[in-house]
Amino acid sequence: MLTIFDRDDRMNRRSFLKVGSLALGGLSLANLLQAKATAAESRRSILKDRSVIWVFLHGGPSQIETFDPKMSAPAENRSATGELQTRIPGVTFGGTFPKLAALADKVSVVRSFTTGDGNHDIKPVVGRDTFGANLGSIYARIAGTSHPRTGIPTNALLLPRAVDPSTQAGTNSFGRFASTGMLGSGYAPFDPSNGSALRNDMRLSLPISRLHDRRALLNQLDRVQWEQAERATVEGIDRVREQAISTVLGGVSEAFDLSREDRRVLAAYDTASLVRPENIDRRWNNYNNYVDNAKSLGKLLLLARRLCERGCGFVTVTTNFVWDMHADVNNAPVGEGMGYMGVPLDWALSAFIEDLEVRSLTDKILLVVCGEMGRTPRINRQGGRDHWGNLAPLLVSGGGLNMGRVIGRSTRNGGEPATTPIRNQNLVATIMNQLFDMGEVRLIPGLPREISQTMTGWEPIDGLI
């Protein structure tokens, strides 16, 4: 048995981590996994073999400069970045998305999506239509908080520091990404940034303080793994205990180690070189956030894919509060800002979509890309766009949905839905229907009524399913 403790904690009993017993609130990891395996049998008919990665564009991206350019509209309305013909005849994207334009048959966009208001409140990933909880927390409430075979958390939140400790931003005053609403803190997303989990201390949210020397920890774990293999030969170890040890020593820690990826894959996801710090105007207060976004976005998507491969069911990915393109003291004008933000997004999403196809994971992982609102159809005097809740961009890819579709239409100026509005509830219902048999979800005993009765009655987006 390996015992790890924080030397600065003076051997406080609460900070021990014991591989083999690995206490989790009074349960050993082996016992916990055994219970999870039993519970998983009852959930088998409910869960579909899919995961969701939600890329949340914090600050509110423009619907016009992304996937609905409106180049026939007056100059004050049309895309400040021009347009690009996509692979789908007659469908164009904004001028910073050449790679996605070439993959348009592998994505679907919604041009009549409305988030309801122009507030910075990170809906729809957390909001009224998720009952104040991160949607991933609702997933974990139904599916369980960890995968019964791999031990990977089923709900994760990835911020820039999860892949690059030099980034300066985590959540901010506008970001309640870890909110669990009525569900309780036990369903909070697993957050490997800011020293709270594996990246700094390998603790999987267990009661242990910091373990600063990650390399020394991995060396110790490697030795224990070898010793455990020797014991298994001589003594024999039951299957569940072997699973408990392999969870800590293998899959979970390995999932967060991007160095295990092929160099060509790492290069394909690398967005750091696309927007150099020296090429960003330092007069904007968001300068550091622009830099951090470019440094981390591609790696975050790669990490999200690795987590889903190992059993994580819901991953929220967000960088910084950088899509708020007012052209004020904080934010660049929309044309300049899309150069900082749209270029890395185009690269990262395209690399992700192509990577899933190579790995035959396209139908197993659903990619959702949107923000909490859109931007005004009219460019302001400074060259920016302001808050707008009546229309917002939405892109989805994979996950068993119909691809190559353009759902709905907007008005000529790109400010309102011209067809039936697609709302937050429709998006949530689409995601949930791809993850669960919603008829079975209704029957889960003890599930909050908001989920079992209210959410299960919402209609998915017509044309995607």
SVG drawing of the C-alpha trace seen along z (x, -y; Angstrom):
<svg xmlns="http://www.w3.org/2000/svg" viewBox="-43 -56 53 73">
<polyline fill="none" stroke="black" stroke-width="0.4" points="0.0,0.0 1.3,-3.5 0.6,-6.3 1.0,-9.9 0.8,-12.9 1.6,-16.6 4.7,-17.3 3.5,-20.8 0.3,-19.4 2.2,-17.8 0.8,-14.3 -2.8,-15.4 -4.9,-12.3 -7.4,-13.7 -4.8,-14.3 -3.7,-10.7 -4.2,-9.0 -3.8,-5.2 -3.6,-3.4 -5.3,0.0 -7.9,-1.2 -8.1,-4.8 -10.8,-6.0 -13.7,-8.0 -16.0,-9.2 -15.8,-6.0 -15.8,-3.6 -12.7,-2.1 -12.3,-2.7 -12.6,1.0 -15.9,1.1 -17.1,-2.0 -16.3,-0.6 -18.1,2.6 -21.1,0.6 -20.8,-1.5 -20.5,1.7 -23.8,3.0 -25.5,-0.3 -24.3,-0.4 -26.2,2.7 -29.5,0.9 -28.5,-2.1 -27.5,-0.1 -30.8,-0.6 -30.8,-4.3 -27.3,-5.4 -26.3,-5.6 -22.7,-5.0 -22.0,-8.7 -20.3,-11.7 -20.7,-15.4 -18.0,-18.1 -19.5,-21.5 -17.2,-24.3 -18.6,-27.4 -17.6,-30.7 -17.5,-32.9 -18.7,-36.4 -21.1,-36.0 -19.9,-35.3 -21.3,-37.1 -23.8,-35.0 -22.8,-37.1 -19.0,-36.8 -19.3,-33.0 -21.9,-31.1 -24.4,-33.5 -22.3,-36.3 -25.2,-38.3 -23.0,-39.8 -26.1,-41.1 -27.1,-43.2 -26.1,-46.9 -22.4,-47.5 -23.2,-48.2 -24.8,-44.7 -22.7,-42.4 -19.8,-40.4 -16.7,-42.4 -14.5,-39.5 -16.3,-38.7 -17.5,-35.2 -16.2,-31.9 -18.0,-29.4 -18.4,-26.1 -18.5,-22.6 -22.3,-22.9 -23.4,-24.8 -24.9,-28.2 -23.9,-28.1 -21.2,-30.5 -19.3,-30.9 -17.4,-34.0 -14.0,-34.8 -12.0,-33.4 -13.3,-29.8 -11.7,-28.3 -11.1,-24.9 -14.6,-24.6 -15.9,-25.7 -14.1,-22.8 -15.7,-20.5 -19.3,-21.9 -20.7,-18.5 -19.5,-17.2 -21.2,-19.9 -24.6,-21.4 -25.4,-25.1 -28.5,-26.6 -29.3,-30.1 -32.5,-30.6 -31.1,-29.9 -32.0,-32.4 -30.7,-32.3 -33.4,-34.7 -31.5,-37.7 -28.2,-39.5 -26.9,-38.8 -23.5,-37.4 -24.8,-34.4 -23.3,-31.4 -26.6,-30.0 -27.5,-27.6 -24.7,-25.4 -25.8,-26.8 -29.0,-28.7 -32.7,-28.6 -33.2,-25.8 -30.7,-23.6 -32.2,-24.6 -29.0,-26.4 -26.8,-23.4 -24.1,-22.7 -25.7,-20.4 -22.9,-18.0 -23.9,-17.8 -27.4,-16.7 -25.7,-14.1 -23.7,-12.9 -26.9,-12.7 -28.4,-10.3 -25.3,-8.4 -23.3,-8.4 -20.3,-10.5 -17.6,-8.1 -17.3,-5.5 -17.8,-2.0 -14.9,-0.5 -12.3,-3.2 -13.1,-5.3 -12.9,-8.5 -15.2,-11.3 -18.3,-11.5 -18.5,-15.3 -15.5,-17.5 -14.7,-21.2 -11.7,-22.2 -10.2,-25.7 -6.9,-27.0 -4.8,-26.0 -5.8,-22.4 -3.3,-22.2 -1.1,-25.2 -0.2,-26.5 1.2,-29.7 -2.2,-30.9 -3.6,-33.6 -7.4,-33.0 -9.7,-30.6 -13.4,-31.2 -14.4,-34.8 -17.3,-36.7 -19.4,-35.9 -18.7,-32.1 -20.6,-29.7 -19.4,-26.7 -19.2,-24.5 -22.7,-25.3 -24.8,-22.2 -28.1,-23.9 -30.5,-21.7 -28.3,-18.6 -25.7,-19.3 -21.9,-19.7 -21.3,-16.0 -22.2,-16.5 -19.9,-19.4 -17.7,-19.0 -14.2,-17.5 -11.9,-20.5 -8.2,-19.7 -7.2,-23.4 -6.1,-25.7 -4.5,-22.8 -7.9,-21.2 -7.2,-17.8 -4.9,-15.7 -2.8,-18.3 -1.2,-19.5 -1.8,-16.9 -3.2,-13.7 -5.9,-13.6 -9.1,-13.0 -10.9,-15.3 -10.0,-13.1 -9.3,-14.6 -5.6,-15.3 -3.9,-18.6 -1.3,-19.5 1.2,-17.1 3.6,-19.5 6.1,-17.0 4.0,-15.3 7.0,-13.6 8.0,-12.0 4.4,-10.9 4.3,-9.2 7.6,-7.4 6.2,-6.1 3.0,-5.0 5.0,-3.1 6.9,-1.2 3.6,-0.3 2.1,0.9 5.1,3.2 4.9,4.5 1.2,5.0 1.7,7.1 4.1,9.3 1.6,9.7 -1.1,10.6 0.9,13.5 1.6,14.9 -1.5,14.1 -4.2,13.4 -6.3,10.3 -10.0,10.1 -11.1,8.4 -12.6,5.3 -9.4,4.5 -7.3,4.9 -9.7,2.4 -9.4,0.0 -5.6,0.0 -5.5,-0.3 -7.9,-3.2 -5.5,-5.3 -2.3,-3.9 -3.4,-3.8 -6.4,-5.2 -7.2,-8.4 -3.7,-9.8 -2.8,-8.7 -5.8,-10.5 -4.4,-13.9 -0.9,-13.3 -0.9,-14.9 2.7,-13.9 1.4,-10.4 -0.1,-11.6 1.7,-11.2 3.6,-14.3 1.7,-14.7 -1.6,-14.7 -0.2,-17.3 0.9,-19.5 -2.6,-19.1 -4.2,-20.5 -1.7,-23.2 -3.3,-26.7 -0.5,-28.6 1.4,-29.5 -1.7,-31.0 -2.0,-34.1 1.4,-35.3 1.4,-37.6 3.5,-40.2 0.8,-40.4 -2.0,-41.3 -2.7,-44.9 -1.7,-45.5 -4.1,-48.4 -7.0,-46.0 -7.5,-44.9 -8.3,-41.5 -4.8,-41.1 -3.8,-38.3 -7.1,-36.5 -6.5,-36.6 -3.0,-35.1 -4.3,-32.4 -7.1,-31.4 -4.6,-30.8 -2.2,-28.9 -4.8,-26.6 -7.8,-26.0 -6.4,-23.2 -4.9,-21.4 -8.2,-21.6 -10.1,-19.9 -7.4,-17.2 -7.7,-16.6 -11.5,-16.6 -11.3,-13.9 -8.9,-11.8 -11.3,-12.0 -14.3,-10.9 -12.4,-8.0 -11.9,-6.8 -15.5,-7.1 -16.2,-10.8 -19.7,-11.6 -19.8,-15.4 -16.9,-17.8 -17.4,-21.6 -14.5,-23.4 -14.1,-27.2 -11.2,-29.5 -11.7,-33.1 -14.1,-36.0 -13.0,-36.9 -15.9,-37.0 -17.4,-40.2 -16.4,-42.4 -17.7,-45.8 -14.6,-47.7 -14.2,-49.4 -11.3,-49.6 -11.5,-45.8 -12.3,-44.3 -11.1,-44.6 -13.4,-45.5 -15.2,-42.6 -13.1,-42.3 -9.8,-42.4 -11.3,-40.3 -12.2,-37.5 -8.6,-37.4 -7.6,-36.7 -10.5,-34.3 -12.0,-32.9 -8.7,-31.7 -7.8,-29.4 -11.4,-28.2 -11.5,-27.3 -8.2,-25.4 -9.1,-23.6 -12.6,-22.5 -11.4,-21.3 -8.5,-19.3 -11.0,-17.8 -13.6,-16.8 -10.9,-15.2 -9.3,-13.4 -12.6,-11.9 -13.2,-10.6 -9.8,-9.0 -10.5,-7.3 -14.0,-6.2 -15.4,-8.3 -17.6,-10.7 -20.9,-9.1 -19.8,-8.5 -18.8,-12.2 -21.2,-15.1 -19.5,-18.5 -21.6,-21.5 -20.3,-25.1 -22.1,-28.2 -22.1,-31.1 -24.6,-32.8 -25.9,-35.2 -25.1,-36.7 -24.1,-40.2 -26.1,-43.2 -26.9,-43.0 -25.5,-46.6 -21.8,-47.3 -21.4,-50.2 -19.4,-53.4 -16.2,-51.9 -16.4,-48.8 -17.7,-46.4 -21.0,-44.6 -22.8,-44.8 -25.0,-42.3 -27.9,-40.7 -30.2,-38.0 -32.5,-37.6 -30.1,-35.5 -26.9,-33.6 -24.6,-31.1 -24.9,-27.4 -22.8,-24.6 -22.9,-20.9 -20.9,-18.0 -21.1,-14.2 -22.9,-12.4 -25.2,-10.6 -27.0,-13.8 -27.7,-14.7 -24.7,-16.6 -24.4,-19.0 -27.6,-20.8 -28.5,-24.5 -31.4,-24.6 -33.6,-27.7 -33.1,-31.1 -32.5,-34.6 -33.9,-37.9 -32.0,-39.9 -30.0,-41.9 -29.1,-38.8 -30.9,-40.1 -34.0,-37.8 -35.1,-34.3 -37.1,-34.3 -38.3,-30.8 -39.4,-29.0 -37.0,-30.0 -34.7,-27.3 -34.4,-27.9 -32.2,-26.7 -34.6,-24.0 -34.5,-22.6 -30.7,-22.5 -30.7,-20.8 -33.3,-18.3 -31.2,-17.5 -28.1,-16.8 -30.1,-14.8 -31.7,-12.6 -28.4,-11.7 -27.1,-10.7 -30.1,-8.9 -33.2,-7.0 -35.4,-9.8 -38.4,-7.5 -36.3,-5.5 -35.0,-8.6 -38.6,-9.4 -38.7,-6.2 -35.5,-6.7 -36.5,-6.7 -35.5,-9.7 -34.6,-11.9 -35.5,-15.5 -38.9,-16.4 -37.2,-19.2 -35.3,-16.5 -37.7,-13.5 -40.9,-15.4 -39.9,-18.8 -36.8,-18.2 -37.9,-14.9 -40.8,-16.7 -38.8,-19.2 -38.5,-18.9 -35.2,-18.3 -34.1,-20.4 -36.1,-19.3 -33.9,-18.3 -30.9,-17.3 -32.2,-14.0"/>
</svg>
